[in-house]
């Protein structure tokens, strides 16, 4: 099925209206990995008929939305609320959310937000933790601790 077929069926089923979204492209301050970011978009029905949002498709499973299944009367506004879970991302992220409704032209509208997901400074291992894990992994008896010599171990595969 083509997009034209879908568009024609939607236009037959409900009258076409229009909508505007306040601030559809956003950039947020960094978030710590594992935190959630709540994003809310205000949209207004700028047409003559009720606006019916049929579907909201986030570009990532890390974004959830609240209930959006309600008609919006002409010249009235409503909000779409999203929750972004940053636990599976690190670094710069940019997410798109597609809104499918009975609106003019494309039948879709898109919002976008971006942020930078940073690691939690409380869980970043310092050099002592790194050396301790290597000591345990390779069976090193002692590390330099005020002594002039370094005890080390050669991994078994290199012997």
N, C-alpha and C positions, 0 to 999 in steps of 0.2 A: 504494500500500500504506500502511496506517495503522500507527501505532506499536503498536497492540494486536496486529496481525498479527505484527509483528516480535517482540514480547514473548512471544507464545504459541509461536512457532517456537523461540525461544531456550530457553524453559522446557521444551519437549519434548526438545530436544537435550541439555540438561545440567541437573542439579539446581541449584536456586537456593541460594545461600549469602549471606553478608554480609561486609562489609569496613569497616574504619575506617582513616582516614588521619590520621597525626600532623601537626598544624599545617598544615591545608590552605590557609589564607590567610596570605600572607607579604608583608612590605614590606622591601625591601633598600635599602642605602645607594646613593647615586648611582654610576653607572658612566660611564666616559669613552666617548664614541661610538666605535664600532669594536672595543671590548673584548667579550669573551664573559663571560657569567655562568652558572656551573654551579649548577643547582638539583636537589636530590634530595629526594624525598618517600618517607617510610617508611609502608608500609601493612601492615595485618594482616588475615588471614582470620579473622573472628570467627564464622564459621558451622561447619556440620558436614560440608560437602562441599568438595572442592578448588575454589579460586578460579581461574578462567580469564579472563585479560584478553584480550579479542578485538580491541580497537582502542584506540588513544590518538590523540585528535584535538586538535592545538594550534590555537588561534585565529589563529595567525600563522605564515607560512612561515619566520620567523626563529628558530623553535624546533624543535630536532631532539631525538629521543629514542633511547635505546639499545634493545636487543632486550628485549622484554617477553613473548615467547611461551613461557611456562613456567607450569605449574600450581603454585599455592601451597597447601600442605597446611593443614588446619584448625589454628588457633592458632599458625601460623607467620607470620613477617614477611618482607618483601622490600622492595626499593627500586626506584622509577622515577626514572631520571636524565635530566635535560634540559639542553640547552645553548642558551642564548639569545644570539644574535648581534645586538648593538646598532648595527651599522653603518648601518642604514636608518631609525633612529628618532632623535628628538631631543625632549627634554622629558619630561614624565610619561607613563609607559606602564603599562598594566595588561593582563595576559595571562591567559586562561582556557585550561585544558587539560581536556578531557573524557575520562574513562576509561570504556570500555564493557566490561562483564564480566557474569558470571552472578550478579548480586547482586539483593537484594530490591527490590521496588517499582519503581523507575524504570529499572533495568538500567544506570544511569549514575552516575558520581560525578564531581565536579568539583574541581579545585584551581585556585588563583589566586595570582599573584604580581605585585607592582608594584615599579617602581623609577623613578628619574629619570635620564635619559640626558643627560649634559652634554657640551658641545663640548670638545675637547682644547685647553688653553690654549696649547700650543706651535704650533698651526696657525691660531689666530685672528689675523687681520691687524690690525696697529696702524695708527695714522693715517698714518705715513710710507709704509707699503705701499699704503694706499688712495690717497694723493696721487700716488704714483709710477705706479700703474695709470691714474689719470685723466690724468696728464701724458702717458703713452704713448698713451692712447686718443684724446685731443683734440689731440695735437701741441703741447702747451705747451712753450715753450723753457726757461723757468726758473720756479721757485717762489720765494717770498719766502725769502731766505736771508741775513738781515742787511742787506738793501737796503730802501730806502724805497718801491720801486715793485713792483707785482705784474704780471707778464706773464700774460696770459690769452688764451684763444682762444675764438672764437664758433663753435660747431658749424656745419658746412656747411648743414644744413637750415634754420638760422635766418638765413642771409645773404640 
